[in-house]
């Protein structure tokens, strides 16, 4: 063959190989219109088994969540319940649903969530959940078919056990790399898998876990050929259950941080945190500015900065990006406790005593172990009617005080971010999110608490407490400050009582001038009115609007009585004058 002929054949071979080249990064792209169309189809399908499953799964949460003016869940509550559902079920931290999500949500989220001030009923919420699960399964199926194309396997034919193993292990590599891989054929993808296996420390353990999943679906002793349907069921199982393997590292991380605590549970001295990276194998080396942006550092004690272990464990650096739509992160262990509170309360608010009873039933100690200071803090989180919003920031903060190792500190909106290390460095203009050895050594050297047994802890016996409240759904969607606006509104019962008292006393004084025997009766009535107003406020039977209407009515009635009395007196006087004239 001539040289020209060889070039032509080589060009054709390379072109065909490039056509078969697979790039997985765009596999999970979903347009907003596509997501909305899927949602509408789910909404109108009364026979959808998944829909019925999610209605049952979210019924108690839906009943306990605060509703908007239309009597349904507003968008913040929808995000909250969907996020918890998928995190607790499969460990999926779906982008756009997580707390502190910033910017415009992904297109598939915009296509599913309610828009503007509209909300979602339980049926609509279930349709959103079912649509999200189907979109994620569709991404997994597309990835699997791309892997089959790489191996040049016809999806309509049966395959051997070895081919099935190769395809599934490659799929798992694509999953762990979040689709950030390209391959042109069996040879190239197997080479990439060898390199990945050397770099991924636990690849052998992961393959062992995958083999267990295969054994759960296929009896390899009696079955030697397999179809695509079998592979698809295994792939979906991998997506739903891989968090159980990922969570093993979360447990190790949490245990290590607990071993580094000083005197307060849930707080790890920053110097101790950094020292693990300097002398140990743990990579606790995030810059303090990055830790601040993650909400993982606590600096109320001027003598020592601390790492909030629960916030650090659940932060973005400890997540693994595996899908176009979700990440795997360490679970917030508080969510399971809150779910139990929701189930038993069945409403969005409840009294502190009921909370103490429920929390004690799921905690390792009873309510008698919860200090009086913590009980006072729980009562301070209550509204004017004495009930605590169980989805509010103050209740989450109280849970952090009770379970500092398990419950993250709830930062105010807009104060923390979900940036990955790469996103943060790009935004802040830093070369790296990791602190240098010199920076970490300076923090370690500056920690004088190593020779100070107290280290200011006598002034910080309890974890920090902020009075700022944030609710999922409030009137006009406003936030409340427990020591700001609440202090003002808490004065209203007293002010209104004083107004009613003054009006009643004035009325009694004028009446008593005409009838001295009625003084005692008027005084008792005035006292009774004031007492009724106070009781109505404390029990929640009277709100500000009805109270103002009542006060205006009382004042107007008193004024009308005075005017009517004067008119009556004038009339009677004129009548008497007429009578006198007649008699004359």
C-alpha positions as CSV (number, residue, x, y, z in Angstrom):
1,X,0.0,0.0,0.0
2,X,1.3,3.5,-0.9
3,X,2.2,6.0,1.7
4,X,-0.9,8.1,0.6
5,X,-3.1,5.1,1.0
6,X,-1.8,4.5,4.5
7,X,-2.5,8.1,5.4
8,X,-6.0,7.8,4.2
9,X,-6.7,4.6,6.1
10,X,-5.1,6.1,9.3
11,X,-7.2,9.2,8.9
12,X,-10.4,7.2,8.5
13,X,-9.5,5.0,11.6
14,X,-8.8,8.1,13.7
15,X,-12.0,9.8,12.6
16,X,-14.1,6.8,13.4
17,X,-12.4,6.5,16.8
18,X,-13.1,10.2,17.5
19,X,-16.7,9.9,16.6
20,X,-17.0,7.1,19.2
21,X,-15.1,9.4,21.7
22,X,-17.4,9.8,24.7
23,X,-17.5,12.9,26.9
24,X,-19.7,12.5,30.0
25,X,-19.8,16.1,31.2
26,X,-22.9,17.1,29.3
27,X,-24.8,13.9,30.0
28,X,-26.9,15.4,32.8
29,X,-27.9,18.7,31.1
30,X,-31.6,19.2,31.4
31,X,-33.4,22.3,30.0
32,X,-36.0,24.1,32.1
33,X,-38.8,23.3,29.6
34,X,-37.9,19.6,29.7
35,X,-38.0,19.5,33.5
36,X,-41.4,21.4,33.5
37,X,-42.9,19.0,30.9
38,X,-41.8,16.0,33.0
39,X,-43.3,17.6,36.1
40,X,-46.6,18.2,34.4
41,X,-46.8,14.6,33.2
42,X,-46.2,13.4,36.7
43,X,-48.8,15.7,38.1
44,X,-51.4,14.4,35.8
45,X,-50.5,10.7,36.2
46,X,-52.7,9.3,38.9
47,X,-51.2,5.8,38.5
48,X,-47.6,6.8,39.1
49,X,-46.2,4.5,41.8
50,X,-43.4,6.9,42.6
51,X,-45.9,9.7,43.2
52,X,-47.8,7.7,45.7
53,X,-44.5,6.7,47.4
54,X,-43.5,10.3,47.9
55,X,-46.9,11.4,49.0
56,X,-46.7,8.9,51.9
57,X,-43.0,9.8,52.6
58,X,-43.6,13.6,52.9
59,X,-47.1,13.7,54.5
60,X,-45.9,14.3,58.0
61,X,-43.3,16.9,57.0
62,X,-45.9,18.7,54.8
63,X,-48.4,18.8,57.7
64,X,-45.9,20.3,60.1
65,X,-44.3,22.9,57.8
66,X,-45.6,26.5,57.9
67,X,-47.9,27.4,55.0
68,X,-48.0,30.6,53.0
69,X,-51.1,32.9,52.5
70,X,-52.5,30.4,50.0
71,X,-52.4,27.6,52.5
72,X,-49.7,25.6,50.7
73,X,-45.9,25.4,51.0
74,X,-44.0,28.4,49.8
75,X,-40.7,28.1,47.8
76,X,-38.4,28.1,50.8
77,X,-40.4,25.3,52.5
78,X,-40.5,23.3,49.3
79,X,-36.7,23.5,49.0
80,X,-36.3,22.5,52.6
81,X,-38.5,19.4,52.5
82,X,-37.1,18.2,49.1
83,X,-33.6,18.7,50.3
84,X,-34.1,16.7,53.4
85,X,-36.0,14.0,51.6
86,X,-33.2,13.2,49.2
87,X,-30.4,13.7,51.7
88,X,-32.0,11.3,54.2
89,X,-33.1,8.8,51.5
90,X,-30.1,8.5,49.3
91,X,-27.5,11.1,50.5
92,X,-28.2,13.3,47.4
93,X,-27.4,16.9,48.1
94,X,-29.2,18.3,45.0
95,X,-27.8,21.6,43.7
96,X,-30.3,24.4,44.1
97,X,-32.1,22.9,47.1
98,X,-29.4,23.1,49.7
99,X,-29.5,25.7,52.5
100,X,-27.4,28.9,51.6
101,X,-27.6,28.1,47.9
102,X,-26.6,31.3,46.0
103,X,-27.4,32.7,42.6
104,X,-29.8,31.4,40.0
105,X,-30.7,27.7,40.6
106,X,-30.0,25.2,37.8
107,X,-32.5,24.9,34.9
108,X,-34.0,21.6,36.1
109,X,-34.8,23.2,39.5
110,X,-36.3,26.3,37.9
111,X,-38.5,24.0,35.8
112,X,-39.8,22.2,38.9
113,X,-40.1,24.7,41.8
114,X,-43.1,27.0,42.2
115,X,-42.6,30.5,40.8
116,X,-43.2,33.8,42.5
117,X,-45.5,33.7,45.4
118,X,-47.2,30.5,44.4
119,X,-46.7,27.4,46.4
120,X,-47.1,23.6,46.3
121,X,-49.6,21.2,47.6
122,X,-48.6,17.8,48.9
123,X,-49.5,16.2,45.5
124,X,-47.5,18.8,43.7
125,X,-44.6,18.4,46.1
126,X,-44.6,14.6,45.4
127,X,-44.6,15.3,41.6
128,X,-41.5,17.4,42.0
129,X,-39.7,14.7,44.0
130,X,-40.7,12.0,41.5
131,X,-39.5,14.2,38.6
132,X,-36.1,14.8,40.3
133,X,-35.6,11.1,40.9
134,X,-36.4,10.3,37.3
135,X,-34.1,13.0,36.0
136,X,-31.2,11.6,38.0
137,X,-32.0,8.0,36.9
138,X,-32.1,9.3,33.3
139,X,-28.6,10.7,33.7
140,X,-27.4,7.4,35.1
141,X,-28.9,5.5,32.1
142,X,-27.3,7.8,29.6
143,X,-23.9,7.3,31.3
144,X,-24.4,3.6,31.2
145,X,-25.2,3.6,27.5
146,X,-22.2,5.8,26.7
147,X,-20.0,3.2,28.5
148,X,-21.6,0.4,26.4
149,X,-20.8,2.4,23.3
150,X,-17.1,2.8,24.4
151,X,-16.9,-1.0,24.8
152,X,-18.8,-1.4,21.5
153,X,-21.5,-3.6,23.1
154,X,-24.9,-3.8,21.5
155,X,-27.4,-2.9,24.2
156,X,-30.0,-5.2,22.6
157,X,-27.8,-8.3,23.0
158,X,-26.7,-10.3,26.1
159,X,-23.2,-9.9,27.5
160,X,-20.8,-12.1,29.5
161,X,-20.1,-11.7,33.2
162,X,-16.6,-10.3,32.5
163,X,-18.0,-7.7,30.1
164,X,-20.7,-6.8,32.7
165,X,-18.0,-6.3,35.3
166,X,-15.8,-4.2,33.0
167,X,-18.8,-2.0,32.1
168,X,-20.0,-1.5,35.7
169,X,-16.5,-0.7,37.1
170,X,-16.0,1.8,34.3
171,X,-19.4,3.3,35.1
172,X,-18.4,3.6,38.8
173,X,-15.2,5.4,37.7
174,X,-17.2,7.8,35.7
175,X,-19.6,8.3,38.6
176,X,-16.7,9.1,41.1
177,X,-15.2,11.5,38.6
178,X,-18.6,13.2,38.0
179,X,-18.3,12.5,34.3
180,X,-15.0,14.4,34.0
181,X,-13.5,11.8,31.6
182,X,-13.2,11.1,27.9
183,X,-12.5,7.8,26.2
184,X,-12.4,6.5,22.7
185,X,-12.6,2.8,23.2
186,X,-12.1,-0.2,25.4
187,X,-8.3,0.1,25.4
188,X,-8.2,3.8,26.3
189,X,-10.9,3.5,29.0
190,X,-9.1,0.5,30.6
191,X,-5.9,2.5,30.7
192,X,-7.6,5.4,32.4
193,X,-9.1,3.0,34.9
194,X,-5.7,1.7,35.8
195,X,-4.4,5.3,36.4
196,X,-7.5,6.1,38.4
197,X,-7.1,3.0,40.5
198,X,-3.6,4.1,41.5
199,X,-4.7,7.6,42.4
200,X,-7.9,6.7,44.2
201,X,-6.8,5.3,47.6
202,X,-9.8,3.1,48.2
203,X,-10.4,1.9,44.7
204,X,-10.1,-1.8,45.7
205,X,-12.6,-1.3,48.5
206,X,-15.0,0.5,46.1
207,X,-14.7,-2.4,43.7
208,X,-15.5,-4.8,46.5
209,X,-18.5,-2.8,47.4
210,X,-19.6,-2.9,43.8
211,X,-19.2,-6.6,43.6
212,X,-21.6,-6.9,46.6
213,X,-24.2,-4.9,44.7
214,X,-23.8,-7.1,41.7
215,X,-24.3,-10.2,43.9
216,X,-27.5,-8.7,45.3
217,X,-29.0,-8.5,41.8
218,X,-27.5,-11.5,40.0
219,X,-26.7,-15.1,40.9
220,X,-23.3,-15.4,39.1
221,X,-23.2,-19.1,39.8
222,X,-26.2,-19.9,37.7
223,X,-26.3,-16.9,35.4
224,X,-23.5,-16.3,32.9
225,X,-25.1,-13.9,30.4
226,X,-26.8,-10.6,31.3
227,X,-28.9,-8.0,29.6
228,X,-28.9,-4.2,29.8
229,X,-31.9,-4.2,32.1
230,X,-29.9,-6.0,34.8
231,X,-27.1,-3.5,34.4
232,X,-29.5,-0.6,34.6
233,X,-31.0,-1.9,37.9
234,X,-27.5,-2.2,39.3
235,X,-26.5,1.3,38.2
236,X,-29.6,2.8,39.8
237,X,-28.8,0.9,43.0
238,X,-25.3,2.3,42.9
239,X,-26.6,5.8,42.7
240,X,-29.1,5.3,45.5
241,X,-26.8,3.5,48.0
242,X,-23.2,4.7,47.4
243,X,-23.6,7.2,50.2
244,X,-23.5,4.3,52.6
245,X,-19.9,3.6,51.5
246,X,-19.1,7.4,51.4
247,X,-20.5,7.8,54.9
248,X,-17.7,5.6,56.3
249,X,-15.2,8.4,55.8
250,X,-17.7,10.8,57.4
251,X,-17.7,8.7,60.5
252,X,-13.9,8.6,60.6
253,X,-13.7,12.4,60.2
254,X,-16.2,13.0,62.9
255,X,-14.4,10.7,65.3
256,X,-11.1,12.3,64.6
257,X,-12.4,15.8,65.3
258,X,-14.0,14.7,68.5
259,X,-10.7,13.4,69.7
260,X,-9.2,16.9,69.1
261,X,-11.8,18.8,71.2
262,X,-10.6,20.7,74.3
263,X,-13.2,21.6,77.0
264,X,-16.3,22.3,75.0
265,X,-17.8,19.6,72.9
266,X,-18.2,20.4,69.2
267,X,-15.3,22.9,69.2
268,X,-11.8,22.1,68.0
269,X,-9.1,24.7,68.7
270,X,-7.9,26.0,65.3
271,X,-4.3,25.5,66.4
272,X,-4.9,21.8,67.2
273,X,-6.8,21.5,63.9
274,X,-3.8,22.9,61.9
275,X,-1.3,20.9,63.9
276,X,-2.9,17.7,62.6
277,X,-1.9,18.7,59.1
278,X,1.6,19.7,60.1
279,X,2.5,16.5,62.0
280,X,-0.2,14.0,60.9
281,X,-1.8,12.6,57.8
282,X,-5.1,14.5,58.1
283,X,-5.4,17.4,55.5
284,X,-6.9,20.0,57.9
285,X,-5.3,22.8,56.0
286,X,-8.1,25.1,54.8
287,X,-7.2,28.8,55.0
288,X,-9.0,30.5,57.9
289,X,-10.7,32.9,55.4
290,X,-12.1,29.9,53.6
291,X,-13.3,28.3,56.9
292,X,-15.0,31.6,57.7
293,X,-16.8,31.6,54.3
294,X,-17.9,28.0,55.0
295,X,-19.2,29.0,58.5
296,X,-16.9,26.5,60.1
297,X,-14.9,28.7,62.4
298,X,-16.1,30.2,65.7
299,X,-14.3,33.4,67.0
300,X,-16.3,34.7,69.9
301,X,-13.5,33.8,72.4
302,X,-10.8,36.5,71.8
303,X,-8.1,34.2,73.2
304,X,-8.7,31.3,70.8
305,X,-10.5,30.6,67.5
306,X,-12.2,27.2,67.2
307,X,-13.5,25.0,64.4
308,X,-17.1,24.1,64.6
309,X,-16.8,20.4,64.0
310,X,-20.4,19.8,62.9
311,X,-20.2,22.7,60.4
312,X,-16.9,21.5,59.1
313,X,-18.0,17.9,58.7
314,X,-21.0,18.9,56.5
315,X,-19.0,21.6,54.6
316,X,-18.2,21.5,50.9
317,X,-14.5,20.4,51.1
318,X,-15.7,17.1,52.5
319,X,-18.2,16.5,49.6
320,X,-17.7,14.5,46.5
321,X,-19.1,15.7,43.2
322,X,-20.5,12.6,41.4
323,X,-23.4,13.9,39.3
324,X,-24.4,16.8,37.2
325,X,-27.3,17.3,39.6
326,X,-26.1,16.4,43.1
327,X,-23.1,15.9,45.4
328,X,-22.4,13.4,48.1
329,X,-21.7,15.1,51.5
330,X,-21.7,14.1,55.1
331,X,-25.3,14.1,56.4
332,X,-26.6,16.7,58.9
333,X,-27.4,14.3,61.8
334,X,-29.9,16.9,63.2
335,X,-32.3,16.3,60.3
336,X,-33.3,12.9,61.6
337,X,-34.1,14.5,65.0
338,X,-36.1,17.3,63.4
339,X,-38.0,14.8,61.3
340,X,-39.0,13.0,64.5
341,X,-40.0,16.3,66.1
342,X,-42.1,17.0,63.0
343,X,-43.8,13.6,63.1
344,X,-44.8,13.9,66.8
345,X,-45.8,17.5,66.8
346,X,-47.7,17.6,63.5
347,X,-47.5,21.4,63.4
348,X,-45.0,24.1,62.7
349,X,-45.0,25.3,66.3
350,X,-45.2,23.7,69.7
351,X,-44.6,24.5,73.4
352,X,-41.0,24.1,74.9
353,X,-42.1,21.4,77.3
354,X,-43.2,19.2,74.4
355,X,-39.9,19.8,72.5
356,X,-38.0,18.8,75.6
357,X,-40.0,15.6,75.9
358,X,-39.5,14.7,72.2
359,X,-35.8,15.5,72.1
360,X,-35.1,13.5,75.2
361,X,-36.7,10.4,73.6
362,X,-34.2,10.5,70.7
363,X,-31.2,11.7,72.6
364,X,-28.7,9.7,74.7
365,X,-29.9,11.5,77.9
366,X,-33.3,12.6,79.3
367,X,-34.7,16.1,79.8
368,X,-33.3,16.2,83.3
369,X,-29.8,16.5,81.8
370,X,-30.7,19.6,79.8
371,X,-29.5,22.5,81.9
372,X,-31.7,25.3,83.0
373,X,-29.7,27.7,80.9
374,X,-30.6,25.7,77.8
375,X,-34.3,25.6,78.9
376,X,-34.3,29.4,79.2
377,X,-32.8,29.6,75.7
378,X,-35.5,27.4,74.3
379,X,-38.2,29.5,75.9
380,X,-36.6,32.6,74.5
381,X,-37.1,31.2,71.0
382,X,-40.8,31.1,71.5
383,X,-43.2,33.5,69.8
384,X,-45.7,35.8,71.7
385,X,-48.1,32.8,72.1
386,X,-45.4,30.8,73.9
387,X,-44.8,28.3,71.1
388,X,-41.5,27.7,69.3
389,X,-41.3,27.5,65.5
390,X,-39.6,24.2,64.9
391,X,-38.3,25.3,61.5
392,X,-36.8,28.6,62.7
393,X,-33.2,29.5,63.1
394,X,-33.5,29.9,66.9
395,X,-34.7,26.4,67.3
396,X,-31.9,25.1,65.1
397,X,-29.4,27.1,67.2
398,X,-30.9,25.6,70.4
399,X,-30.4,22.1,68.8
400,X,-26.8,23.0,68.2
401,X,-26.4,23.9,71.8
402,X,-27.9,20.6,72.9
403,X,-26.1,18.5,70.3
404,X,-22.9,20.5,69.4
405,X,-21.2,17.5,67.7
406,X,-24.2,16.5,65.6
407,X,-26.1,19.8,64.8
408,X,-24.3,22.5,62.8
409,X,-24.6,26.1,64.0
410,X,-27.2,27.9,61.8
411,X,-25.7,30.9,60.4
412,X,-27.8,33.9,59.2
413,X,-28.7,34.0,55.5
414,X,-26.1,35.5,53.2
415,X,-23.2,35.0,55.7
416,X,-21.9,31.7,54.5
417,X,-21.3,30.1,51.1
418,X,-21.3,26.6,49.4
419,X,-18.2,27.3,47.4
420,X,-15.9,24.5,46.6
421,X,-12.2,25.2,47.1
422,X,-11.7,26.0,43.4
423,X,-14.8,28.3,43.3
424,X,-13.6,30.1,46.4
425,X,-10.0,30.7,45.1
426,X,-11.4,32.0,41.8
427,X,-13.8,34.3,43.5
428,X,-11.3,35.7,46.1
429,X,-8.3,35.8,43.8
430,X,-6.2,33.4,45.9
431,X,-3.8,30.9,44.4
432,X,-5.0,28.2,46.8
433,X,-7.6,27.6,49.5
434,X,-5.0,25.7,51.5
435,X,-3.0,27.5,54.2
436,X,0.8,27.3,53.9
437,X,2.8,25.6,56.5
438,X,4.0,29.0,57.7
439,X,0.5,30.3,58.1
440,X,-0.6,27.2,60.1
441,X,2.6,27.4,62.2
442,X,1.8,31.0,63.1
443,X,-1.6,30.1,64.3
444,X,-0.2,27.2,66.4
445,X,2.5,29.4,67.9
446,X,0.0,32.2,68.7
447,X,-2.2,29.9,70.8
448,X,-1.4,30.9,74.4
449,X,-4.1,28.7,75.8
450,X,-1.7,25.8,76.0
451,X,-0.3,27.4,79.2
452,X,-3.6,29.0,80.2
453,X,-5.8,26.4,81.7
454,X,-8.9,28.6,81.7
455,X,-8.3,30.2,78.3
456,X,-11.3,32.5,78.8
457,X,-13.7,29.6,79.1
458,X,-15.1,30.9,82.4
459,X,-16.6,33.7,80.3
460,X,-17.8,31.3,77.7
461,X,-19.4,28.4,79.6
462,X,-22.1,28.0,76.9
463,X,-21.9,28.1,73.2
464,X,-22.6,31.5,71.5
465,X,-26.2,32.5,71.1
466,X,-27.6,35.0,68.6
467,X,-31.1,36.4,69.0
468,X,-31.7,36.8,65.3
469,X,-34.6,34.7,64.1
470,X,-35.3,33.5,60.5
471,X,-38.4,31.5,59.6
472,X,-39.3,29.5,56.5
473,X,-42.6,31.3,56.1
474,X,-43.7,34.5,57.9
475,X,-46.1,37.3,57.4
476,X,-44.8,39.3,54.5
477,X,-41.9,36.9,54.5
478,X,-40.0,39.1,57.1
479,X,-37.4,38.1,59.5
480,X,-37.6,38.7,63.3
481,X,-35.0,39.7,65.8
482,X,-35.7,38.3,69.2
483,X,-34.1,41.2,70.9
484,X,-35.0,43.8,68.4
485,X,-38.5,43.9,66.9
486,X,-39.6,41.3,69.4
487,X,-38.7,43.7,72.2
488,X,-40.9,46.4,70.7
489,X,-43.8,44.1,70.0
490,X,-43.6,42.6,73.5
491,X,-44.4,46.1,74.9
492,X,-47.7,46.3,73.0
493,X,-49.8,44.3,75.5
494,X,-48.7,46.7,78.2
495,X,-49.3,49.8,76.1
496,X,-52.7,48.6,75.0
497,X,-53.6,47.6,78.6
498,X,-52.6,51.1,79.7
499,X,-54.8,52.7,77.0
500,X,-57.8,50.6,77.9
501,X,-57.1,51.3,81.6
502,X,-57.0,55.1,81.1
503,X,-60.2,55.0,79.0
504,X,-61.9,52.9,81.6
505,X,-60.8,55.0,84.6
506,X,-61.9,58.2,82.8
507,X,-65.2,56.7,82.0
508,X,-65.6,55.5,85.6
509,X,-64.6,58.9,87.0
510,X,-67.3,60.7,85.0
511,X,-69.9,58.1,85.9
512,X,-69.0,58.2,89.6
513,X,-69.7,61.9,89.6
514,X,-73.3,61.1,88.8
515,X,-73.6,57.9,90.8
516,X,-71.0,57.6,93.7
517,X,-72.3,54.1,94.5
518,X,-71.0,52.8,91.2
519,X,-67.3,53.5,91.9
520,X,-66.4,50.1,93.1
521,X,-68.2,48.4,90.2
522,X,-66.4,50.6,87.6
523,X,-63.0,49.9,89.2
524,X,-63.6,46.2,89.1
525,X,-64.7,46.4,85.5
526,X,-61.6,48.4,84.5
527,X,-59.4,45.8,86.2
528,X,-61.3,43.0,84.5
529,X,-60.9,44.6,81.0
530,X,-57.1,45.0,81.5
531,X,-56.8,41.4,82.8
532,X,-58.8,40.0,79.8
533,X,-56.6,41.8,77.3
534,X,-53.4,40.5,78.9
535,X,-54.7,36.9,79.0
536,X,-55.9,37.1,75.4
537,X,-52.4,38.2,74.3
538,X,-50.5,35.5,76.2
539,X,-52.8,32.7,74.9
540,X,-52.7,33.9,71.3
541,X,-56.5,34.6,71.2
542,X,-55.9,38.3,70.5
543,X,-53.5,39.6,67.8
544,X,-52.3,43.2,67.2
545,X,-55.0,44.0,64.6
546,X,-57.9,42.8,66.7
547,X,-56.5,44.5,69.8
548,X,-56.3,47.9,68.1
549,X,-59.8,47.5,66.8
550,X,-61.0,46.6,70.3
551,X,-59.2,49.6,71.8
552,X,-60.6,52.0,69.2
553,X,-64.1,50.6,69.8
554,X,-63.8,51.0,73.6
555,X,-62.6,54.6,73.2
556,X,-65.2,55.4,70.6
557,X,-67.9,53.9,72.8
558,X,-66.8,55.8,75.8
559,X,-66.8,59.1,73.8
560,X,-70.3,58.3,72.4
561,X,-71.5,57.6,75.9
562,X,-70.2,61.0,77.1
563,X,-71.7,62.8,74.1
564,X,-75.0,60.9,74.5
565,X,-75.1,61.8,78.2
566,X,-74.5,65.5,77.5
567,X,-77.1,65.5,74.7
568,X,-79.5,63.7,77.1
569,X,-78.9,66.3,79.8
570,X,-79.4,69.2,77.4
571,X,-82.6,67.7,76.1
572,X,-84.0,67.2,79.6
573,X,-83.1,70.7,80.6
574,X,-84.9,72.1,77.6
575,X,-87.9,70.0,78.3
576,X,-88.1,71.2,81.9
577,X,-87.9,74.8,80.6
578,X,-90.8,74.2,78.3
579,X,-92.8,72.6,81.1
580,X,-92.2,75.6,83.3
581,X,-93.3,78.0,80.5
582,X,-96.4,75.9,80.0
583,X,-97.2,76.0,83.7
584,X,-96.8,79.7,83.8
